[in-house]
Amino acid sequence: QDNGLLFPAELQFMAADPQPGASILANSHNLNLNGNANLVHTWNPRAGTTLTSSAGFQYEDRDLNIHRVVTRSLVAGQGNINSGPSSTIFQTRERVRDFGVYLQEEFLALDNRLLLTGSLRGDRSSANGDPGHYFLYPKASASYRFPGLASWLDDLKLRAAYGESGNQPLYGSKFTVLDATNSIQGNGGVVLGATAGASDIRPERQKEIEGGFDATFLGGRAQLEATVYQKRISDMILRRTLAPSTGFTTQIFNGGELVNRGLELSLAATPLDRQSFTWNSRTTFYTNKATIENLPVPAFNTGAFNSTALGVFRIQEGRSATQIVGRNGLNSSGVPIEEQLGDATPKWRMGFSNELRAGAFSLYGLVDWQHGGSVINLTRLLYDAVGNSPDFALPSGVASPRDVPDCQPNCSGLERVSGFGVYTQQYIEDASYVKLREVSLSWDLPASALSRIPGRVHNARLTLSGRNLATWTDYSGLDPEVSNFGNQQIARSVDVAPFPPSRSFWLTINLGL
């Protein structure tokens, strides 16, 4: 991949740069090699019993080389990277090799009622501290079906599973960076970087256990699925601050535990199934809570803004991994009181999808419902700061701004911005919503219309669909699903003057030849 980028000094954003005008030449070379080999053997010792044995290995080789030249302060009309007085050269090189082997056995018996599975996988990687060490990850699962328990219950399957997996360290975590751009008494010199690598770095380990059931009712016209789970992540890859006397500022190491607990429900049904009309419906429910159960470093803030006045995401032992901490007044010494004021993770989410079919026509709709969760609405702060909020004026009968707790949640813009720096909750809002995600109407063209289409067309469908059609929410911003800094698990749900959400429509024709 080759990129040539030119930013003339005349561009508006370049005019504010101390060195306006930039030219960038970047080259990226990335090579991924993958090799897999699997051996599967199936044995049927007797009727109704099947044993399936499998084994294999996997090899991966990833080679990345990125180098770019950046030139600043270009003379007007010049675009080559050698035309500027200030140039910088960057290069990134990464080479990772992974190797894994596995063994697995499946046992199906009792007329396909009992299923047992066991597996063991071993992985090694050059990204680990010891590239030759194999980390073992076992898994096991069991399920049993109970067919025909009742006239209304067609089938019931109970299931349970346990499994472990790993999350590979980032490239270079085991090394301490050497900087060779320094000059020592006029000679080229090598100095250590500020971050100390971990020679014993190892993958993060995930251990998940889950249980649940699947049930089929009313002659297959309804299916209910339920799952409860717990996922424990240990040996998390963290950074801790070191004493300056060590010669480093931070150190990479393994430590800490994060636990996710949740519930998943799904109900699919066909309330009506006739020759001329069919109705299929599906409802899903999901809830998850993440708790940091062990943290070997002091609590720390993360996110784009390291200020509790704006609201930060704090990683703290015993608390939610997505908690939002802000200021809630001053103590007796005049120091801001910092406490949890929200959480980016919703309490639960539900989805409703329905499809209606009548002859050649079908209508499909999807609705999402989120309850709870919080958004840091810094767009409202920007409008309040310059007096452009639609509710900036004080309410009738109020002569001066009140403290935020006295007027929440009906503070005016002037009252909100007057409390900024002391209070944060006026800019942390509930992210609950109901959204009409998608609606589509389809028509299967009749045979008389197909004969008019050139060529041998066996079937054709005409579909009109729309997405993000409507949102019902009390959130004052454009969209409660906003996330200015990407869809990351932590430090999401921050609103800083985003683009409005788009509403899309499509007219689609599908032809079967």
Solvent accessible surface area in square Angstrom, and as a share of the most:
residue,aa,sasa,rsa
1,Q,147,0.65
2,D,107,0.55
3,N,51,0.26
4,G,63,0.60
5,L,83,0.41
6,L,96,0.48
7,F,58,0.24
8,P,50,0.32
9,A,37,0.28
10,E,130,0.58
11,L,67,0.34
12,Q,167,0.74
13,F,123,0.51
14,M,9,0.04
15,A,74,0.57
16,A,91,0.70
17,D,42,0.22
18,P,130,0.82
19,Q,68,0.30
20,P,48,0.30
21,G,0,0.00
22,A,7,0.05
23,S,6,0.04
24,I,36,0.18
25,L,73,0.36
26,A,12,0.10
27,N,30,0.16
28,S,26,0.17
29,H,103,0.46
30,N,96,0.49
31,L,103,0.51
32,N,79,0.41
33,L,92,0.46
34,N,103,0.53
35,G,27,0.26
36,N,98,0.50
37,A,43,0.33
38,N,98,0.50
39,L,134,0.67
40,V,93,0.53
41,H,113,0.50
42,T,77,0.45
43,W,141,0.49
44,N,94,0.48
45,P,52,0.33
46,R,167,0.61
47,A,106,0.82
48,G,34,0.33
49,T,7,0.04
50,T,33,0.19
51,L,43,0.21
52,T,33,0.19
53,S,43,0.28
54,S,17,0.11
55,A,32,0.25
56,G,15,0.14
57,F,88,0.36
58,Q,54,0.24
59,Y,78,0.30
60,E,41,0.18
61,D,8,0.04
62,R,81,0.30
63,D,51,0.26
64,L,46,0.23
65,N,36,0.19
66,I,45,0.23
67,H,61,0.27
68,R,91,0.33
69,V,37,0.21
70,V,25,0.14
71,T,0,0.00
72,R,62,0.23
73,S,34,0.22
74,L,17,0.08
75,V,96,0.55
76,A,79,0.61
77,G,84,0.80
78,Q,93,0.41
79,G,31,0.30
80,N,100,0.51
81,I,50,0.25
82,N,126,0.65
83,S,31,0.20
84,G,15,0.14
85,P,111,0.70
86,S,37,0.24
87,S,67,0.43
88,T,64,0.37
89,I,133,0.68
90,F,88,0.37
91,Q,105,0.47
92,T,58,0.34
93,R,165,0.60
94,E,57,0.25
95,R,107,0.39
96,V,9,0.05
97,R,119,0.43
98,D,21,0.11
99,F,50,0.21
100,G,2,0.02
101,V,60,0.34
102,Y,50,0.19
103,L,116,0.58
104,Q,42,0.19
105,E,66,0.30
106,E,60,0.27
107,F,61,0.25
108,L,54,0.27
109,A,6,0.05
110,L,102,0.51
111,D,107,0.55
112,N,91,0.47
113,R,97,0.35
114,L,40,0.20
115,L,68,0.34
116,L,71,0.36
117,T,21,0.12
118,G,29,0.28
119,S,18,0.12
120,L,76,0.38
121,R,75,0.27
122,G,3,0.03
123,D,38,0.20
124,R,90,0.33
125,S,7,0.04
126,S,40,0.26
127,A,4,0.03
128,N,3,0.02
129,G,18,0.17
130,D,83,0.43
131,P,67,0.42
132,G,47,0.45
133,H,87,0.39
134,Y,76,0.29
135,F,31,0.13
136,L,96,0.48
137,Y,16,0.06
138,P,51,0.32
139,K,96,0.41
140,A,54,0.42
141,S,44,0.28
142,A,43,0.33
143,S,16,0.11
144,Y,64,0.25
145,R,73,0.27
146,F,68,0.28
147,P,49,0.31
148,G,58,0.55
149,L,98,0.49
150,A,40,0.31
151,S,117,0.76
152,W,139,0.49
153,L,17,0.09
154,D,47,0.24
155,D,28,0.14
156,L,37,0.18
157,K,57,0.24
158,L,86,0.43
159,R,56,0.20
160,A,56,0.43
161,A,33,0.26
162,Y,81,0.31
163,G,21,0.20
164,E,33,0.15
165,S,53,0.34
166,G,37,0.35
167,N,71,0.37
168,Q,63,0.28
169,P,4,0.02
170,L,142,0.71
171,Y,95,0.36
172,G,24,0.23
173,S,8,0.05
174,K,36,0.15
175,F,116,0.48
176,T,44,0.25
177,V,99,0.57
178,L,111,0.55
179,D,55,0.29
180,A,70,0.54
181,T,124,0.72
182,N,55,0.28
183,S,84,0.54
184,I,91,0.46
185,Q,177,0.79
186,G,70,0.67
187,N,103,0.53
188,G,77,0.74
189,G,10,0.10
190,V,88,0.51
191,V,58,0.34
192,L,104,0.52
193,G,17,0.16
194,A,58,0.45
195,T,37,0.21
196,A,9,0.07
197,G,15,0.15
198,A,8,0.06
199,S,94,0.61
200,D,101,0.52
201,I,2,0.01
202,R,82,0.30
203,P,14,0.09
204,E,25,0.11
205,R,47,0.17
206,Q,44,0.20
207,K,78,0.33
208,E,53,0.24
209,I,97,0.49
210,E,57,0.25
211,G,19,0.18
212,G,20,0.19
213,F,67,0.28
214,D,37,0.19
215,A,5,0.04
216,T,36,0.21
217,F,39,0.16
218,L,110,0.55
219,G,68,0.65
220,G,36,0.34
221,R,101,0.37
222,A,13,0.10
223,Q,65,0.29
224,L,52,0.26
225,E,75,0.33
226,A,12,0.10
227,T,17,0.10
228,V,85,0.49
229,Y,33,0.13
230,Q,54,0.24
231,K,58,0.24
232,R,64,0.23
233,I,25,0.13
234,S,21,0.13
235,D,38,0.20
236,M,41,0.18
237,I,48,0.25
238,L,22,0.11
239,R,145,0.53
240,R,91,0.33
241,T,117,0.68
242,L,42,0.21
243,A,55,0.43
244,P,125,0.78
245,S,110,0.71
246,T,74,0.43
247,G,60,0.58
248,F,38,0.16
249,T,79,0.46
250,T,37,0.22
251,Q,49,0.22
252,I,14,0.07
253,F,19,0.08
254,N,22,0.11
255,G,14,0.13
256,G,7,0.07
257,E,53,0.24
258,L,24,0.12
259,V,0,0.00
260,N,25,0.13
261,R,105,0.38
262,G,13,0.12
263,L,54,0.27
264,E,75,0.34
265,L,65,0.32
266,S,13,0.09
267,L,83,0.41
268,A,20,0.15
269,A,29,0.22
270,T,29,0.17
271,P,52,0.33
272,L,65,0.32
273,D,87,0.45
274,R,166,0.60
275,Q,194,0.86
276,S,83,0.54
277,F,65,0.27
278,T,28,0.16
279,W,84,0.30
280,N,56,0.29
281,S,26,0.17
282,R,104,0.38
283,T,36,0.21
284,T,52,0.30
285,F,44,0.18
286,Y,94,0.36
287,T,34,0.20
288,N,29,0.15
289,K,139,0.59
290,A,17,0.13
291,T,26,0.15
292,I,6,0.03
293,E,64,0.29
294,N,69,0.36
295,L,18,0.09
296,P,69,0.44
297,V,16,0.09
298,P,117,0.74
299,A,53,0.41
300,F,78,0.33
301,N,51,0.26
302,T,47,0.27
303,G,38,0.36
304,A,61,0.47
305,F,68,0.28
306,N,128,0.66
307,S,38,0.24
308,T,8,0.05
309,A,10,0.08
310,L,36,0.18
311,G,5,0.05
312,V,1,0.01
313,F,5,0.02
314,R,42,0.15
315,I,17,0.09
316,Q,55,0.25
317,E,92,0.41
318,G,49,0.48
319,R,92,0.34
320,S,20,0.13
321,A,6,0.04
322,T,9,0.05
323,Q,1,0.00
324,I,0,0.00
325,V,3,0.02
326,G,0,0.00
327,R,55,0.20
328,N,46,0.24
329,G,7,0.06
330,L,86,0.43
331,N,68,0.35
332,S,126,0.81
333,S,91,0.59
334,G,44,0.42
335,V,82,0.47
336,P,43,0.27
337,I,68,0.35
338,E,79,0.36
339,E,69,0.31
340,Q,62,0.28
341,L,42,0.21
342,G,13,0.13
343,D,30,0.16
344,A,6,0.05
345,T,36,0.21
346,P,23,0.14
347,K,136,0.58
348,W,58,0.20
349,R,81,0.30
350,M,43,0.19
351,G,9,0.08
352,F,62,0.26
353,S,20,0.13
354,N,53,0.27
355,E,45,0.20
356,L,60,0.30
357,R,92,0.33
358,A,46,0.36
359,G,72,0.69
360,A,40,0.31
361,F,104,0.43
362,S,10,0.07
363,L,77,0.38
364,Y,70,0.26
365,G,19,0.18
366,L,49,0.25
367,V,43,0.24
368,D,24,0.12
369,W,97,0.34
370,Q,16,0.07
371,H,73,0.32
372,G,8,0.08
373,G,13,0.12
374,S,13,0.08
375,V,0,0.00
376,I,3,0.01
377,N,3,0.01
378,L,9,0.04
379,T,26,0.15
380,R,60,0.22
381,L,17,0.09
382,L,90,0.45
383,Y,112,0.43
384,D,1,0.01
385,A,66,0.51
386,V,106,0.61
387,G,31,0.30
388,N,98,0.50
389,S,11,0.07
390,P,142,0.89
391,D,61,0.32
392,F,54,0.23
393,A,82,0.63
394,L,44,0.22
395,P,50,0.31
396,S,121,0.78
397,G,86,0.83
398,V,37,0.21
399,A,106,0.82
400,S,68,0.44
401,P,59,0.37
402,R,88,0.32
403,D,85,0.44
404,V,0,0.00
405,P,67,0.42
406,D,104,0.54
407,C,9,0.05
408,Q,70,0.31
409,P,117,0.73
410,N,120,0.62
411,C,8,0.05
412,S,6,0.04
413,G,0,0.00
414,L,53,0.26
415,E,0,0.00
416,R,9,0.03
417,V,38,0.22
418,S,62,0.40
419,G,10,0.09
420,F,75,0.31
421,G,21,0.21
422,V,48,0.28
423,Y,31,0.12
424,T,1,0.00
425,Q,38,0.17
426,Q,5,0.02
427,Y,3,0.01
428,I,21,0.11
429,E,26,0.12
430,D,82,0.43
431,A,4,0.03
432,S,26,0.17
433,Y,5,0.02
434,V,48,0.28
435,K,4,0.02
436,L,43,0.21
437,R,61,0.22
438,E,40,0.18
439,V,45,0.26
440,S,16,0.10
441,L,87,0.43
442,S,11,0.07
443,W,87,0.31
444,D,49,0.25
445,L,39,0.19
446,P,62,0.39
447,A,81,0.63
448,S,75,0.48
449,A,25,0.20
450,L,25,0.13
451,S,93,0.60
452,R,207,0.76
453,I,46,0.23
454,P,122,0.77
455,G,67,0.64
456,R,207,0.76
457,V,18,0.10
458,H,129,0.57
459,N,91,0.46
460,A,4,0.03
461,R,73,0.27
462,L,58,0.29
463,T,21,0.12
464,L,99,0.49
465,S,17,0.11
466,G,2,0.02
467,R,126,0.46
468,N,36,0.18
469,L,38,0.19
470,A,28,0.22
471,T,55,0.32
472,W,147,0.51
473,T,52,0.30
474,D,146,0.76
475,Y,12,0.04
476,S,59,0.38
477,G,27,0.26
478,L,103,0.51
479,D,23,0.12
480,P,4,0.03
481,E,66,0.30
482,V,18,0.10
483,S,35,0.23
484,N,57,0.29
485,F,80,0.33
486,G,39,0.38
487,N,140,0.72
488,Q,77,0.34
489,Q,137,0.61
490,I,54,0.27
491,A,8,0.06
492,R,44,0.16
493,S,13,0.08
494,V,8,0.04
495,D,2,0.01
496,V,40,0.23
497,A,66,0.51
498,P,36,0.22
499,F,193,0.80
500,P,90,0.56
501,P,60,0.38
502,S,84,0.54
503,R,142,0.52
504,S,35,0.23
505,F,133,0.55
506,W,114,0.40
507,L,123,0.61
508,T,56,0.32
509,I,112,0.57
510,N,81,0.42
511,L,89,0.44
512,G,20,0.19
513,L,149,0.74
